[in-house]
């Protein structure tokens, strides 16, 4: 069958897009019956490489003659760069090149023509890049660069930027529309309500702090540019380099075998990638460009701070109307991670009005951060619902159940599968929800109160095309499976090995998965919880193709029909005889089997979502304002669980990161200078081992057979979404005071208690 | 604590120490950290550079039996000392029980903090072969894991001494 073009709906980070996709052949039917490899608790296939230090990350790439590069960054939040004098820097021994706005070649980057702006727009914006033989020479050169700035008025704070007297950063002002939904007549509906809650929620800027900082090593051999990059999307980096450098794609190769965390911030090419490439091409030497921890926290993305206003009304025991408006500090970013997504899609709510606004400021740009928008929005929505229910004397879980959406409120389509009710039931049982009382319970000391709270989760995770894979069968029966996807720590390599092994009929140990190479078949970005659901089916199809080729050949050699044969644990099985795959190949010398597979389109007029619920039990010290999270119960519905071991790790990790968002993490910017005051791991508090509570992880593990041929959906983001709201609700239950700002530091808790 | 005062520098000076049982001679400036010596001079890139200012623990190595942050240790203070890095643990070809336990308990995700976590746990087990969960927590409390694999790390630390090399983890509840 020849390839054909189809149109399909793909959800990515809360946005639904129509995509054209080319498919070849016919999709496999969903797996039926019991599977032995998929679904088994499987240790990571790259575990040995990672625990021995053998795994090579971008910062570990060393090439002969390699130079090191760094940026000079603006100390001012907003300024015009009048002059860059590099003469003293270039005179330092070991300094090879300096590029800045007047001598750097044009290089398109995110809608601009150059990576060095005439007007720098945040403290940390790139002004010049230096390449030198050593870090010492580099630092000397950065100090020797002379830059003349004309400092301009700035505004870095979200709420200051909203004021009329704030410096106007864009022609149309600092605020722009970025999303709206209207359903029914909210004004009228609110007027009819018996209880109306009006509340303002604030969430702080969260910094990714991937332990491996953003980094690239560029090697130009005079013909082809090879770039090692710590990225979630090698193909995205290649495309960014093509646009910036105007090289044909055949002359760019991007590699990322291992990477040390991305969490959304490593979605494409960075200025450092482009600068490394330009410097490599200018100097003729490989260039390594690794951001340090401070730069990582200034200029490598963040989760926007938000200001959210909610009005929610109750009538006859049901949510009758909701109004949710949100303002996000995008920094210099050009988009918004919309916090109203959960409000628009989680519940069946007839009268609804939501608005989302982007606010531009002189601060580092946002980037996607694990469930962008949904973490912030769920905090507001689910806090408001629980507070409203308690006010009206309704059990908050019951109120949610009354609004369980039977079809997707946005599209009107039926769900491929939805088991949120079961998530609620399991979670409520595990946390002891029945014992929850309004006003909480006594704690372990007279100063402490104990409470429980909950929150729901909705997210995409259905994936979609395009994604491709190949499966190469070696003469000894081992397998090399390829896809240009990445394993960013989520366990992609392991899950794909399992899917390949299951479909092909070999052991997981026989499969080597090669990822992170643009010379492989296209793989999508490792983001949006889409990898398993996108690449998994492509890998399965490639393995099925390889198996069919193998069986056809084996049938000829064994002189039977292919229908009588199957592959089982590396053997061709036929009516009681078992022939190792190797023996078939031995007779054919260097016969090569390459199976090819692609991701087929999503079913039409079906909404594919993941759901879940988390429950939290906390103790709060009323004297100190400290919150002690005692137990988190997480129940998630992600279709089939391919690997229970790595899936549980993802849930644990999402919750830990969310606890950081909820309790300790906050970028602090000095309003007077616009500088980040805690761009390090000392003052910016990411959770440590001491901050981890008891965490109970449960999956429904029911294949979603309408979603795709594996029945599996994404998990990367869902566990991060409801935690902060569940904790806030537990604190509110314990203390009787709502928590409307993150992080819920002791100071904020005490302030809230004092305002009671 | 240095037993006697030595003066070196201001320029590069000769240094002699043992890394993973092998002698290492180098001529490096006084400000060179042990981390950079290991990564750049010895080519041992298993030890990771994350913060380079003593706040994350990713660069943890063992110096004369004690776990230290190699980014906060000047190379010249290690004169004559014995350094062990992540590469030493499986030099025989067999994984160290702690490494095995990290894999079995899935005590890692992206793996970038893993070498440091493993070295902290190895140092603990030498001092206390049968640690409690709280001992492990204390040992890795200076090792950040942004992926949040802490529950698995603690489980691995406790399980490491009980686990024969090569044994896979039992099936069980996902709550660990």
Interface residues (C-beta under 8 A of the other chain):
Chain A: X41 X43 X44 X46 X47 X48 X49 X50 X51 X52 X53 X54 X55 X56 X57 X59 X60 X62 X135 X136 X208 X209 X210 X211 X212 X213 X258 X259 X260 X261 X263 X292 X293 X488 X489 X490 X491 X644 X645 X646 X647 X648 X649 X650 X652 X653 X654 X655 X656 X657 X680 X681 X682 X686 X687 X688 X689 X690 X692 X695 X696 X697 X698 X699
Chain B: X29 X36 X43 X44 X45 X46 X47 X48 X49 X50 X51 X52 X53 X55 X56 X58 X85 X86 X87 X89 X90 X95 X99 X102 X103 X104 X106 X108 X109 X110 X111 X112 X113 X114 X115 X118 X137 X140 X141 X143 X144 X145 X146 X147 X148 X149 X150 X151 X152 X153 X154 X168 X169 X171 X174 X175 X176
